[in-house]
Amino acid sequence: MNGTADIVGHERVIGRLWGALERDQLHHALLFEGPAHVGKHTVAVRLAMAANCDGPPPLPCGECSPCRQVASGAHPDVLVIEPAAERATPTISVDQIREVVRKVGYHRFSGKRRVVIVDPAEAMGPSAANALLKTLEEPPEGTGFILVATQASTLLPTILSRCQRVRFSAVHSEALTTWLNSRGIEDAGSVARLASGAPGKALELAGEGLAERRAIRDELLAVLRGPVSGIFAYTAKLCGGSRQQWMPRLEQMLDVLQDLLRDAAVIGSGAEIDLIHADERRVVEAWARLLWPTGIAAIQDSIRELRDGMEVNVMGKTLADQLLTRVQSELGVSPS
């Protein structure tokens, strides 16, 4: 490891954060916000490493004991707070936050700086967020918080007001393609387009993931062309099993659907942007003719309703049925 040279994109953000760290002016409550999988968590962990690194610059060295401990999740002064794995919904409980508040009240074990990473911050309900407020505003000396969020607008205003907001953007396709090529990933250009500027998603898609994503797309398109009974059979398979099993499958389908809608919007608006599904150009051109612009907006509203329903434990199949029959209706397919 050589500082942050292996991180693709976000050069300005990293420059500001590391400059503040070097001047000992790093804000005690940072909110990293931006699209999913663009590298927010990676930068948060790397910043925690740099804050505790014992090696030579550029920081973090990645080789000293504190760096290795942070990277492995074993550093006693770097706490990563995530949703409890045993919960049916991805939530960070008030008990988890109270335990963090208790721990940061102790003296640091060995680190130069205690860092608490909360990811995703949206997983905190109002009670958990309120339990964090006082400590977030006035943390013990040498303690800093990094909240990581994809939808920062859903956080309590009182949380937002206490944080310095750091915005992450999608990585440019050319830079992402170059980065993927440097890692020996085949068909890097296609992977970069499908990843929509998200390095984490690109790594998931690399290799078999790309073929799997295309298989999901092809099955979805076939279902939408067929009778409504095919939709019901598809959603029964998609949303079978426990919530922990069907949620990732439903999220994959939503990602594919939103990519198709994005391509249709690109064509409908005449924007000169590469298509994600360039190999299915005829399909997305047809979608553009049928959906742009009001149909795309209507389907996006339905996707938001589905995600809201997922947050309150509505059955996945019910939500998926409603969404896909709406898509079929907007496309003008007869529900025979």
VOPAGU-2260 file (C-alpha; in pm, 1 decimal, decimal comma):
REM VOPAGU-2260
SITE   aa  ch    i         X         Y         Z
SITE  MET   A    0       0,0       0,0       0,0
SITE  ASN   A    1     119,2     348,8     -83,1
SITE  GLY   A    2    -107,1     595,3      91,3
SITE  THR   A    3    -424,7     619,0    -115,2
SITE  ALA   A    4    -273,3     569,8    -460,0
SITE  ASP   A    5    -468,7     246,4    -512,0
SITE  ILE   A    6    -807,2     416,0    -462,6
SITE  VAL   A    7    -971,5     514,6    -790,3
SITE  GLY   A    8   -1129,3     859,7    -804,8
SITE  HIS   A    9   -1206,5    1101,7    -520,0
SITE  GLU   A   10    -867,7    1273,2    -544,2
SITE  ARG   A   11   -1002,2    1611,1    -431,1
SITE  VAL   A   12   -1192,2    1463,1    -138,8
SITE  ILE   A   13    -889,4    1264,6     -26,8
SITE  GLY   A   14    -664,0    1567,7     -66,3
SITE  ARG   A   15    -885,9    1779,0     159,3
SITE  LEU   A   16    -925,9    1507,5     424,1
SITE  TRP   A   17    -558,6    1415,7     440,7
SITE  GLY   A   18    -459,2    1782,3     441,4
SITE  ALA   A   19    -688,4    1845,3     738,9
SITE  LEU   A   20    -546,4    1538,3     914,2
SITE  GLU   A   21    -190,2    1660,7     859,9
SITE  ARG   A   22    -279,8    2002,8    1002,9
SITE  ASP   A   23    -465,0    1839,5    1294,4
SITE  GLN   A   24    -782,9    2012,6    1178,4
SITE  LEU   A   25    -991,3    1709,1    1088,8
SITE  HIS   A   26   -1354,2    1767,6    1186,0
SITE  HIS   A   27   -1474,7    1546,1    1469,4
SITE  ALA   A   28   -1794,9    1444,6    1284,4
SITE  LEU   A   29   -1773,1    1370,7     912,6
SITE  LEU   A   30   -2060,8    1260,0     691,4
SITE  PHE   A   31   -1946,3    1072,5     380,3
SITE  GLU   A   32   -2239,0    1081,1     137,4
SITE  GLY   A   33   -2277,0     962,9    -220,2
SITE  PRO   A   34   -2383,3     671,3    -440,9
SITE  ALA   A   35   -2350,8     315,6    -316,5
SITE  HIS   A   36   -2023,3     127,5    -370,0
SITE  VAL   A   37   -1821,8     430,0    -488,9
SITE  GLY   A   38   -1561,4     390,0    -214,6
SITE  LYS   A   39   -1694,3     585,3      84,3
SITE  HIS   A   40   -1633,0     302,2     330,0
SITE  THR   A   41   -1288,3     233,6     183,7
SITE  VAL   A   42   -1185,1     597,2     227,2
SITE  ALA   A   43   -1326,1     599,4     582,1
SITE  VAL   A   44   -1121,0     295,2     681,8
SITE  ARG   A   45    -810,7     428,4     508,7
SITE  LEU   A   46    -850,4     762,1     689,8
SITE  ALA   A   47    -871,9     574,8    1021,0
SITE  MET   A   48    -553,2     391,9     925,9
SITE  ALA   A   49    -376,9     716,8     834,2
SITE  ALA   A   50    -484,3     875,2    1164,6
SITE  ASN   A   51    -313,8     595,4    1358,6
SITE  CYS   A   52     -26,9     502,6    1125,2
SITE  ASP   A   53     323,9     466,9    1272,2
SITE  GLY   A   54     495,0     432,7     935,2
SITE  PRO   A   55     657,0     681,6     697,3
SITE  PRO   A   56     447,2     890,8     456,9
SITE  PRO   A   57     249,7     872,3     240,5
SITE  LEU   A   58      -2,6     763,6     501,2
SITE  PRO   A   59    -125,0     508,6     564,1
SITE  CYS   A   60     177,9     288,6     511,1
SITE  GLY   A   61     -28,2     -29,5     537,2
SITE  GLU   A   62     261,2    -217,4     695,7
SITE  CYS   A   63     284,7     -98,2    1056,8
SITE  SER   A   64      98,3    -270,5    1337,8
SITE  PRO   A   65    -180,5      -7,7    1367,7
SITE  CYS   A   66    -243,2     -18,4     990,9
SITE  ARG   A   67    -267,2    -395,5     988,7
SITE  GLN   A   68    -497,8    -392,3    1291,3
SITE  VAL   A   69    -734,4    -139,5    1134,2
SITE  ALA   A   70    -737,8    -325,7     803,0
SITE  SER   A   71    -827,3    -652,1     978,0
SITE  GLY   A   72   -1090,9    -492,2    1200,4
SITE  ALA   A   73    -891,4    -565,1    1515,3
SITE  HIS   A   74    -778,7    -217,3    1623,0
SITE  PRO   A   75    -932,5    -142,0    1964,6
SITE  ASP   A   76    -965,1     229,8    1892,1
SITE  VAL   A   77   -1128,6     198,6    1548,2
SITE  LEU   A   78   -1490,3      91,7    1580,6
SITE  VAL   A   79   -1705,8       0,5    1279,2
SITE  ILE   A   80   -2077,2       2,4    1359,5
SITE  GLU   A   81   -2295,6    -187,5    1113,0
SITE  PRO   A   82   -2646,1    -337,6    1119,4
SITE  ALA   A   83   -2675,0    -641,2    1343,6
SITE  ALA   A   84   -2649,7    -952,1    1125,7
SITE  GLU   A   85   -2921,9   -1137,3    1315,1
SITE  ARG   A   86   -3188,2    -873,5    1247,3
SITE  ALA   A   87   -3441,5    -926,3     968,7
SITE  THR   A   88   -3407,1    -562,4     860,2
SITE  PRO   A   89   -3074,1    -378,7     827,6
SITE  THR   A   90   -3093,2    -157,7    1135,6
SITE  ILE   A   91   -2841,0     -22,8    1385,1
SITE  SER   A   92   -3008,3     -50,6    1723,4
SITE  VAL   A   93   -3014,2     199,5    2005,8
SITE  ASP   A   94   -2828,9     -58,4    2216,9
SITE  GLN   A   95   -2543,7     -64,0    1964,3
SITE  ILE   A   96   -2516,4     313,4    1978,8
SITE  ARG   A   97   -2529,7     320,6    2358,4
SITE  GLU   A   98   -2245,6      67,9    2365,6
SITE  VAL   A   99   -2039,7     290,3    2135,3
SITE  VAL   A  100   -2107,3     593,8    2355,4
SITE  ARG   A  101   -1994,1     390,1    2655,7
SITE  LYS   A  102   -1673,0     276,7    2484,8
SITE  VAL   A  103   -1566,8     619,6    2361,3
SITE  GLY   A  104   -1597,6     745,5    2718,5
SITE  TYR   A  105   -1296,2     532,6    2812,0
SITE  HIS   A  106    -934,0     629,3    2755,7
SITE  ARG   A  107    -794,8     520,6    2422,3
SITE  PHE   A  108    -613,4     188,7    2429,0
SITE  SER   A  109    -313,5     260,2    2207,9
SITE  GLY   A  110    -426,8     464,7    1910,2
SITE  LYS   A  111    -334,9     820,5    1828,3
SITE  ARG   A  112    -697,3     885,7    1742,6
SITE  ARG   A  113   -1015,4     690,5    1810,0
SITE  VAL   A  114   -1235,7     665,2    1499,6
SITE  VAL   A  115   -1596,1     542,9    1494,9
SITE  ILE   A  116   -1736,0     451,7    1151,9
SITE  VAL   A  117   -2115,5     415,1    1126,2
SITE  ASP   A  118   -2214,3     248,5     798,9
SITE  PRO   A  119   -2481,3     290,0     678,2
SITE  ALA   A  120   -2584,1     582,1     891,6
SITE  GLU   A  121   -2939,2     555,9     753,0
SITE  ALA   A  122   -2973,4     226,6     941,2
SITE  MET   A  123   -3000,2     421,1    1266,8
SITE  GLY   A  124   -3362,5     473,3    1365,5
SITE  PRO   A  125   -3466,2     794,1    1543,9
SITE  SER   A  126   -3396,6     647,2    1888,4
SITE  ALA   A  127   -3047,1     531,8    1791,5
SITE  ALA   A  128   -2969,0     861,5    1618,0
SITE  ASN   A  129   -3087,6    1062,2    1917,6
SITE  ALA   A  130   -2873,8     846,7    2147,8
SITE  LEU   A  131   -2569,4     950,9    1944,2
SITE  LEU   A  132   -2639,1    1325,4    1926,9
SITE  LYS   A  133   -2462,2    1453,3    2236,4
SITE  THR   A  134   -2147,5    1244,6    2179,9
SITE  LEU   A  135   -2145,7    1335,6    1810,0
SITE  GLU   A  136   -2156,2    1704,8    1899,4
SITE  GLU   A  137   -1901,3    1689,6    2182,8
SITE  PRO   A  138   -1693,6    1372,2    2153,1
SITE  PRO   A  139   -1409,5    1299,5    2394,3
SITE  GLU   A  140   -1074,8    1449,4    2296,3
SITE  GLY   A  141    -903,8    1251,0    2023,1
SITE  THR   A  142   -1226,9    1084,3    1906,3
SITE  GLY   A  143   -1386,8    1134,9    1567,5
SITE  PHE   A  144   -1693,8     995,3    1392,8
SITE  ILE   A  145   -1738,6     910,2    1024,9
SITE  LEU   A  146   -2098,2     851,2     919,2
SITE  VAL   A  147   -2137,2     684,4     579,5
SITE  ALA   A  148   -2463,3     735,8     390,5
SITE  THR   A  149   -2610,6     672,1      48,5
SITE  GLN   A  150   -2928,9     868,4     123,3
SITE  ALA   A  151   -2818,2    1143,5     357,8
SITE  SER   A  152   -3151,9    1322,1     317,6
SITE  THR   A  153   -3315,7    1050,9     530,3
SITE  LEU   A  154   -3098,6    1133,1     833,6
SITE  LEU   A  155   -3235,0    1344,9    1114,9
SITE  PRO   A  156   -3169,1    1718,9    1065,3
SITE  THR   A  157   -3004,5    1720,4    1408,0
SITE  ILE   A  158   -2751,3    1461,8    1284,1
SITE  LEU   A  159   -2686,6    1653,7     961,9
SITE  SER   A  160   -2632,1    1980,2    1147,4
SITE  ARG   A  161   -2355,6    1828,9    1358,6
SITE  CYS   A  162   -2156,7    1685,6    1068,3
SITE  GLN   A  163   -1920,6    1821,8     808,4
SITE  ARG   A  164   -2060,4    1679,5     485,4
SITE  VAL   A  165   -1816,5    1521,4     241,8
SITE  ARG   A  166   -1968,1    1439,3     -95,7
SITE  PHE   A  167   -1847,2    1147,0    -307,3
SITE  SER   A  168   -1936,6    1120,8    -675,3
SITE  ALA   A  169   -1944,6     831,8    -918,1
SITE  VAL   A  170   -1605,1     757,0   -1072,3
SITE  HIS   A  171   -1565,9     854,3   -1438,0
SITE  SER   A  172   -1606,3     555,3   -1668,7
SITE  GLU   A  173   -1264,4     598,6   -1831,8
SITE  ALA   A  174   -1085,0     615,4   -1496,6
SITE  LEU   A  175   -1277,0     312,5   -1372,0
SITE  THR   A  176   -1196,1     117,1   -1688,5
SITE  THR   A  177    -825,0     196,9   -1651,6
SITE  TRP   A  178    -835,4      90,7   -1286,3
SITE  LEU   A  179   -1007,8    -236,5   -1372,2
SITE  ASN   A  180    -756,5    -305,9   -1649,3
SITE  SER   A  181    -473,0    -251,9   -1401,0
SITE  ARG   A  182    -627,8    -524,8   -1186,4
SITE  GLY   A  183    -636,4    -767,4   -1477,9
SITE  ILE   A  184   -1015,4    -771,8   -1510,5
SITE  GLU   A  185   -1146,6    -889,4   -1845,7
SITE  ASP   A  186   -1398,9    -685,0   -2045,1
SITE  ALA   A  187   -1320,2    -388,5   -1819,2
SITE  GLY   A  188   -1513,1    -141,1   -2033,3
SITE  SER   A  189   -1838,8    -336,6   -2010,4
SITE  VAL   A  190   -1792,2    -389,6   -1637,8
SITE  ALA   A  191   -1727,9     -16,3   -1585,8
SITE  ARG   A  192   -2043,8      79,6   -1776,5
SITE  LEU   A  193   -2259,0    -164,7   -1580,1
SITE  ALA   A  194   -2108,0     -46,6   -1251,7
SITE  SER   A  195   -2223,1     312,9   -1317,7
SITE  GLY   A  196   -1909,5     463,5   -1166,5
SITE  ALA   A  197   -1906,2     241,8    -856,1
SITE  PRO   A  198   -1574,9      55,8    -808,5
SITE  GLY   A  199   -1722,9    -175,5    -546,8
SITE  LYS   A  200   -2000,1    -279,7    -781,6
SITE  ALA   A  201   -1745,9    -321,6   -1062,2
SITE  LEU   A  202   -1547,2    -570,4    -857,0
SITE  GLU   A  203   -1867,2    -762,4    -779,6
SITE  LEU   A  204   -1950,1    -776,3   -1150,4
SITE  ALA   A  205   -1603,0    -881,5   -1264,1
SITE  GLY   A  206   -1580,1   -1234,8   -1397,6
SITE  GLU   A  207   -1890,6   -1441,8   -1334,9
SITE  GLY   A  208   -2073,9   -1142,2   -1191,7
SITE  LEU   A  209   -2101,1    -983,3   -1536,7
SITE  ALA   A  210   -2257,9   -1295,8   -1684,9
SITE  GLU   A  211   -2491,4   -1321,7   -1386,1
SITE  ARG   A  212   -2604,1    -959,4   -1426,6
SITE  ARG   A  213   -2679,1   -1016,0   -1794,9
SITE  ALA   A  214   -2870,8   -1333,9   -1711,2
SITE  ILE   A  215   -3083,2   -1136,2   -1461,5
SITE  ARG   A  216   -3150,5    -873,5   -1728,1
SITE  ASP   A  217   -3241,8   -1127,4   -1996,7
SITE  GLU   A  218   -3481,0   -1309,3   -1763,3
SITE  LEU   A  219   -3643,1    -981,5   -1655,8
SITE  LEU   A  220   -3694,2    -869,6   -2016,7
SITE  ALA   A  221   -3846,6   -1206,1   -2107,3
SITE  VAL   A  222   -4085,7   -1188,8   -1812,4
SITE  LEU   A  223   -4196,4    -835,4   -1901,6
SITE  ARG   A  224   -4275,7    -944,8   -2258,4
SITE  GLY   A  225   -4493,5   -1232,2   -2140,2
SITE  PRO   A  226   -4827,6   -1277,9   -1962,1
SITE  VAL   A  227   -4892,6   -1150,2   -1611,7
SITE  SER   A  228   -4889,5   -1509,1   -1486,0
SITE  GLY   A  229   -4523,0   -1516,4   -1580,0
SITE  ILE   A  230   -4460,4   -1214,0   -1358,8
SITE  PHE   A  231   -4624,8   -1386,3   -1063,1
SITE  ALA   A  232   -4419,5   -1702,6   -1117,5
SITE  TYR   A  233   -4101,4   -1494,4   -1149,6
SITE  THR   A  234   -4162,7   -1295,9    -830,3
SITE  ALA   A  235   -4248,7   -1614,2    -639,1
SITE  LYS   A  236   -3904,5   -1748,3    -726,2
SITE  LEU   A  237   -3733,0   -1411,7    -675,4
SITE  CYS   A  238   -3881,8   -1353,2    -330,2
SITE  GLY   A  239   -3880,1   -1706,5    -196,8
SITE  GLY   A  240   -3714,4   -1800,3     130,0
SITE  SER   A  241   -3626,1   -1574,9     420,5
SITE  ARG   A  242   -3602,7   -1196,4     403,3
SITE  GLN   A  243   -3223,5   -1219,4     421,8
SITE  GLN   A  244   -3232,2   -1446,0     115,1
SITE  TRP   A  245   -3475,5   -1258,0    -107,7
SITE  MET   A  246   -3368,8    -900,4     -37,3
SITE  PRO   A  247   -3033,7    -927,8    -222,8
SITE  ARG   A  248   -3207,5   -1091,3    -521,6
SITE  LEU   A  249   -3471,0    -819,4    -530,2
SITE  GLU   A  250   -3201,8    -549,5    -506,9
SITE  GLN   A  251   -3019,9    -705,7    -804,0
SITE  MET   A  252   -3336,7    -699,4   -1010,9
SITE  LEU   A  253   -3400,2    -336,3    -915,2
SITE  ASP   A  254   -3045,6    -241,8   -1013,9
SITE  VAL   A  255   -3092,7    -400,4   -1356,4
SITE  LEU   A  256   -3432,2    -233,5   -1405,8
SITE  GLN   A  257   -3294,3     107,0   -1310,1
SITE  ASP   A  258   -3002,0      62,7   -1548,8
SITE  LEU   A  259   -3247,2     -11,2   -1831,6
SITE  LEU   A  260   -3450,3     296,5   -1739,0
SITE  ARG   A  261   -3133,8     503,9   -1727,6
SITE  ASP   A  262   -3040,0     390,4   -2080,1
SITE  ALA   A  263   -3391,7     466,6   -2205,2
SITE  ALA   A  264   -3363,7     815,6   -2054,2
SITE  VAL   A  265   -3024,6     866,5   -2221,0
SITE  ILE   A  266   -3170,2     782,2   -2561,2
SITE  GLY   A  267   -3495,5     968,9   -2499,1
SITE  SER   A  268   -3316,9    1286,7   -2395,8
SITE  GLY   A  269   -3058,4    1265,4   -2673,5
SITE  ALA   A  270   -2769,2    1276,7   -2427,1
SITE  GLU   A  271   -2431,0    1169,0   -2564,1
SITE  ILE   A  272   -2351,3     921,0   -2287,3
SITE  ASP   A  273   -2244,0     558,1   -2319,4
SITE  LEU   A  274   -2520,4     307,1   -2265,6
SITE  ILE   A  275   -2489,0      56,7   -1984,0
SITE  HIS   A  276   -2670,9    -208,4   -2187,9
SITE  ALA   A  277   -2515,8    -124,4   -2522,7
SITE  ASP   A  278   -2557,4    -488,4   -2635,7
SITE  GLU   A  279   -2936,2    -445,2   -2603,7
SITE  ARG   A  280   -2959,5    -108,3   -2777,6
SITE  ARG   A  281   -3271,8    -203,1   -2974,2
SITE  VAL   A  282   -3452,5    -288,4   -2651,4
SITE  VAL   A  283   -3363,6      35,5   -2474,7
SITE  GLU   A  284   -3451,0     234,1   -2788,7
SITE  ALA   A  285   -3795,2      73,1   -2779,2
SITE  TRP   A  286   -3824,4     154,7   -2408,3
SITE  ALA   A  287   -3728,2     514,4   -2483,1
SITE  ARG   A  288   -4005,6     546,0   -2743,6
SITE  LEU   A  289   -4263,1     397,3   -2508,1
SITE  LEU   A  290   -4158,2     545,0   -2174,8
SITE  TRP   A  291   -3976,8     876,0   -2220,3
SITE  PRO   A  292   -4034,0    1084,8   -2018,7
SITE  THR   A  293   -4355,6    1025,3   -1817,3
SITE  GLY   A  294   -4341,1     644,6   -1811,8
SITE  ILE   A  295   -3986,8     645,0   -1677,8
SITE  ALA   A  296   -4086,7     889,3   -1404,2
SITE  ALA   A  297   -4386,2     673,3   -1312,3
SITE  ILE   A  298   -4176,7     358,6   -1286,3
SITE  GLN   A  299   -3912,4     538,7   -1080,1
SITE  ASP   A  300   -4191,3     642,9    -842,1
SITE  SER   A  301   -4295,4     277,5    -817,4
SITE  ILE   A  302   -3936,3     175,3    -740,1
SITE  ARG   A  303   -3923,2     430,9    -459,8
SITE  GLU   A  304   -4252,9     297,4    -324,0
SITE  LEU   A  305   -4109,7     -54,7    -331,3
SITE  ARG   A  306   -3799,3      52,3    -140,5
SITE  ASP   A  307   -4015,7     232,5     114,6
SITE  GLY   A  308   -4223,1     -83,3     152,5
SITE  MET   A  309   -3910,3    -290,9     208,5
SITE  GLU   A  310   -3819,5     -61,1     497,0
SITE  VAL   A  311   -4145,7    -136,9     675,4
SITE  ASN   A  312   -4141,1    -514,0     618,6
SITE  VAL   A  313   -4404,4    -538,5     345,1
SITE  MET   A  314   -4381,4    -876,4     169,3
SITE  GLY   A  315   -4126,0    -870,9    -110,5
SITE  LYS   A  316   -4345,1   -1061,0    -357,0
SITE  THR   A  317   -4633,1    -817,8    -314,0
SITE  LEU   A  318   -4401,5    -524,3    -381,6
SITE  ALA   A  319   -4236,7    -690,1    -681,8
SITE  ASP   A  320   -4574,0    -785,9    -831,8
SITE  GLN   A  321   -4694,4    -426,6    -807,6
SITE  LEU   A  322   -4377,2    -287,8    -961,6
SITE  LEU   A  323   -4344,6    -527,9   -1255,1
SITE  THR   A  324   -4711,0    -513,8   -1350,8
SITE  ARG   A  325   -4673,9    -133,0   -1351,1
SITE  VAL   A  326   -4368,2    -160,6   -1578,0
SITE  GLN   A  327   -4558,4    -394,3   -1809,4
SITE  SER   A  328   -4851,1    -152,7   -1819,5
SITE  GLU   A  329   -4628,2     143,6   -1902,4
SITE  LEU   A  330   -4468,7     -59,0   -2181,9
SITE  GLY   A  331   -4813,2    -130,1   -2324,4
SITE  VAL   A  332   -4790,9    -505,6   -2283,4
SITE  SER   A  333   -5131,0    -673,6   -2258,3
SITE  PRO   A  334   -5168,3    -852,4   -1919,4
SITE  SER   A  335   -5328,6   -1156,6   -2082,0
